[in-house]
Amino acid sequence: MSLIENFLNLKSQIPENVSLIAVSKMQPIEKIKQIYNLGQRAFGENKVQELLVKKNQLPSDVNWHLIGHLQTNKVKQIIDFVDLIHSVDSLKLVEEIQHQAEKRNLKIKVLLQVKIAKEEEKYGFSKEEILKLNDEKYFVNKFPNVIFKGLMGMATFTDNQVQIQEEFSSLKTIFEILKPNFEDFSTLSMGMSGDFALAIQNGSTMIRVGSTIFKS
Ligand SMILES: *Cc1c(COP(=O)(O)O)cnc(C)c1O
């Protein structure tokens, strides 16, 4: 199938209330432009350097999502234009985003990344940690320049559908527990090429899909 067919076929499987982030990491500009020309505006990158290069080569109305681990010293490089940071995985990072956003008088939208996979995941808050912080109302009123929009998580890379379903469902549960403590908690970013259908069934509002679009 062509890129265009891949994209249209994918779009036909996504309900209207779920948004699609086209993950363009490692893809050439020409291919990304083809998807842009079909109307897609939200693109996701997992590395700051690659994001900066691509941003300069694509139209300015692209909405850039950072989906990979963000080092605190790189916050400055993306804060002026990034649409949503999916991968806020430490308190140090929240503090740095607050600090840089305040300096520039910006409000930055973020998702808190939670570890839901059974495999060793490097990044993200553990379930226990995020629930404890929530109990302590840690995020409430402390970060006036950070808008907590919701959560992001990645399921285990496995064929076991039951396990993936349980992991998504546990993230959805955490999302519902945290929601009352935030003003604008409405985004649950979960689901990739291999598991977006299960993610949507379990309450995802935003899927991040790369290879299903860009495979040829
Ligand atoms: C690469 C990546 C995706 C997309 O993965 P595909 O399997 O290619 O759809 C989604 N989320 C994150 C965080 C990624 O790094």
The ligand as an SDF file (V2000), in Angstrom:
LIG
                    3D

 15 15  0  0  0  0  0  0  0  0999 V2000
    7.9290    5.4240   18.0340 C   0  0  0  0  0  0  0  0  0  0  0  0
    6.9240    5.7670   19.0360 C   0  0  0  0  0  0  0  0  0  0  0  0
    5.5500    5.6130   18.7550 C   0  0  0  0  0  0  0  0  0  0  0  0
    5.0280    5.0660   17.4520 C   0  0  0  0  0  0  0  0  0  0  0  0
    5.3380    3.7060   17.3130 O   0  0  0  0  0  0  0  0  0  0  0  0
    4.8120    2.8450   16.0700 P   0  0  0  0  0  0  0  0  0  0  0  0
    4.8580    1.4470   16.5780 O   0  0  0  0  0  0  0  0  0  0  0  0
    5.7860    3.1050   14.9620 O   0  0  0  0  0  0  0  0  0  0  0  0
    3.4510    3.2820   15.7420 O   0  0  0  0  0  0  0  0  0  0  0  0
    4.6480    5.9860   19.7320 C   0  0  0  0  0  0  0  0  0  0  0  0
    5.0540    6.4860   20.9230 N   0  0  0  0  0  0  0  0  0  0  0  0
    6.3510    6.6360   21.2230 C   0  0  0  0  0  0  0  0  0  0  0  0
    6.7090    7.2010   22.5480 C   0  0  0  0  0  0  0  0  0  0  0  0
    7.3250    6.2900   20.2940 C   0  0  0  0  0  0  0  0  0  0  0  0
    8.6160    6.4570   20.5990 O   0  0  0  0  0  0  0  0  0  0  0  0
  1  2  1  0
  2  3  1  0
  2 14  2  0
  3  4  1  0
  3 10  2  0
  4  5  1  0
  5  6  1  0
  6  7  2  0
  6  8  1  0
  6  9  1  0
 10 11  1  0
 11 12  2  0
 12 13  1  0
 12 14  1  0
 14 15  1  0
M  END
$$$$
